[in-house]
């Protein structure tokens, strides 16, 4: 065995790595959002939080 890794194996590893990074960033983003909502809850009413989140959601939808 020569110890070389095929290009196909390298491509698969690269795809797996990219997928894992994407998953980590998604989970981290959700965790950050949850923390932000909890912080808002210490200083805002539930109605104010909901209105703020609804407005942010509207802006995200407008961005496409």
Steps between C-alpha positions, in 0.01 A plus 500: 500500500647836398333709771356745248145617528293505183352822371156347543569436870630853543188639332278293730691620807468858379124460454459342843707777657299774330174335605616476862607865501160603360319294765713649778436856380125437478489357854716783631278760334188350657670490841600865459142593407363317803746685724399833344132424556569409863692826544211693346264328745689653791421854382197480272145373511405187310295715265800725425720196438242345267458827308876538464543143378209534258657815354836327466332204332328736257835658412658159444215398269541823302869426447391198299 
